[in-house]
Amino acid sequence: MKEKNKAAALVKSIWHKYNFILIFLAILVVFLIINHGATTMTTLMNIPRHSTVIGIIALGMGLIILTGDIDLSVGSQLALVGGLTVMVFNNTNNIALSFLFAVFMGVILGLINGVLIGLVKMPAFIVTLATMLMYRSIAQTVMNSNNWTIYQLDAGLSQWQPLWVIGNQSVFQIPILVLILVVVVAIMTYLSTSTKFGKRVYALGSNERAAQLSGINVSMTRVLVFVIAGVLMGIASFLYVANVGSVDPATSGKNYELYSIAGVVIGGISMSGGRGRILGVVFGSMSFTIIDKIITALGLNPLINDTIKGAILLLAIAVQMLPAITQKLRKARTA
Amino acid sequence: MKILQMTDITKRFFGVTVLDKVSFDVEEGEVHALLGENGAGKSTLMNILGGVHQRDGGTVEFCGKQMDSITVKSADEAGIAFVHQELNVINDLTVYENLFLNKEILGKFRHLNKREMIRQSQELFNRLGVDINPTDMVGSLDTSRKQLLEIAKALHAEAKLFILDEPTTALNTEEIEHLFGIVRRLRGEGKSFIFISHKMPEIFEIADRYTILRNGSFISSGRIADITPEEVTRQMVGEGYVNQEVYEARKLGEPILELEGLTGKGFHDVTLSVHKGEVLGFTGLKGAGSSELMQAVFGAIPFTAGKLKVWGKPVASGTIHKAMKDKVAMLAANRKENSVIPDMTLLENTYCAEHTLSGRHPHIHVKREVAKYNKLKQMLNIKAESHEDLIVSLSGGNQQKVILARWLNTEAEILLLDNPTQGIDVGAKTEIYKLIQELAKAGKTVIVNTLEIPEIQKVADRCVVFYHGGVQAVLERSEITEERVMLLATNASAIRAEQGQEV
């Protein structure tokens, strides 16, 4: 009896901690069935490859949501940072410099959000709603004032080819983008689970007052979280440029705030903060990428895409809340 | 004529008897003071009358009618108005909207008849002599006016009996006089009041009769004119409290914490000197300022005037982190809101304060931390299985020990404990007293802020009694008796002095 209880408790704790992987695997199986024989190493590798940009953005979003805040401006940030990075590359023909610039711009934009939210103590929802409007419009204005219709990498430059390789080539069948994603995920997982800063983020999201009375500098922690999200934003924007070769402020990064939030939530991070795992975010994002592929494989109208994504999101949340729901039902019955 | 007669009221919570056959009555047109220490059963009795709790035994007769089962609604309809200690007004609505909430006057087209509601509000305020504009936002009113609005709300409901639960906590002397004026006028109109307060001068000013409860039992009842504040205090506290000895005399060191005229929000002009290895008790009524003073020493709230010296060095009105670097720690009151990080494990809860001091080394060495945690766990006798369990899975007493471990883990030398035994069982309380003694023996300086005087008697070398934000007295260990402290904390000694002058 006791053994049985122990086993049940173990299953429950594994489910509780790793349900994001199970959701991911379930969606993956559906994809493999639909695809039957046609699945190759390349199709499999395309899942993380197509999740790299949104995945890295979602990692930053995950950190922000862990503190109990939110960032609606990530899609617009991608358009602005990406667009300006294209300009820097076209003017310098220097990959390293373009990368550093992208990260620097990400930090600046993160700092603006962070200072307004952490130090001035404005609500994150409003601040990032405002910057969401501003950043995309700035990207469009700069483009327009140069009489361009799109930010396009200059293919005539000598460094264009190596940049394209970063964004599109593979090493031993593993796309370079995926290698970069793995490194970033490893760093972020370490940061969130094994450093004092990571614990501070969780403490802040779980009980801000208690965190403050424990000596944690709540304001600075908030600022720092947005700056880290900015660094990730810079990396993601650079990879987007390397992958796509151009940035269209009207469409690039559109709805990315929603997709990244959805990835975070499917990854098992609580919207009220303090609870969840950064690792889950990657699986949450990849789950969404597979849904895209399923829709393509089935030859469905792409317009139905968001309907299915929304439904999967609701389903995933319902599954995660299952223990809480059954507990409530049980309580209602005994009461 | 009796308006209320409660007979043999019994109430049990989870098998624990909190009211044992208590009888209580109120005459028409009187102010009746209901007295007792914290936990004596006053609130439970009033919550039964107001329909918040259901009684397990006894009868309630109001205006000559038996009330079988009381609900909040039926109490309201019968004419019992409960003015709660916490303000129940809605800040984002106007005064008249609050007054008429859920009782709105409607016009022909089921629309709100605002003009009529404003007119009636104004009439009510005129009658009460309250200068509140019915169209003001409630959020813009000061606390005392909100309190008066709360009372006006009860009056508006045409109540016959008012329960005022510590109504003066938020008011200054002038406002208290004003409130008492209103109470007297209404008493003249035949309304009755049950008045709950810990402040002796107020009770002796306004009340006609009193009833004293202690530990859930009826102790005595009578006319205020026939009793003295000392006698009231003696009966509230009771005699024959057995003092389990955990105290040991120790040699104290040099002054480690010095306050000179320290002033801030809620406390003023506090001058104190605390020695190394000393255990100092802070006490006073709720809102007397001792908790705020502690928070100011810890840097959680600012002080506006005066000097604070730690280890002989002056400290600016600063930040928590700076206080922690000076080896000051504070176990905050209200464990759930201020201390517990519910989504974190026992280990993480033990380390979250230490991490801010050792932030220069960002990597967490789990093995080292677990070893230290196990030591603290053993020392504090924390009953828990794995260090990976969530803190919320523990009982209140064990949670508090984990929070204590959090602060001992910072190697603090000065421990400020704000209401450390709040909501924990007797066994854990005794353990915490013992621990305080042991820490002091090991040379730590401990300040304990508590409303429970027996706790201070158990451990303290000296006791500081606060009243209205100021230090009323500093008592040596031999002078700490419950009666003496209560007299000082309720400022009952002031009345005696006044009476003495009049004679």
Interface residues (C-beta under 8 A of the other chain):
Chain A: S194 T195 K196 F197 K199 R200 Y202 A203 G205 S206 N207 R209 A210 A211 Q212 L213 S214 G215 I216 N217 S270 G274 R275
Chain B: A300 T319 I320 H321 M324 M330 A332 E337 N338 S339 V340 I341 P342 D343 M344 E348 Y351 C352 A353 H355 T356 L357 S358 G359 H361 P362 H363 I364 V366 R406
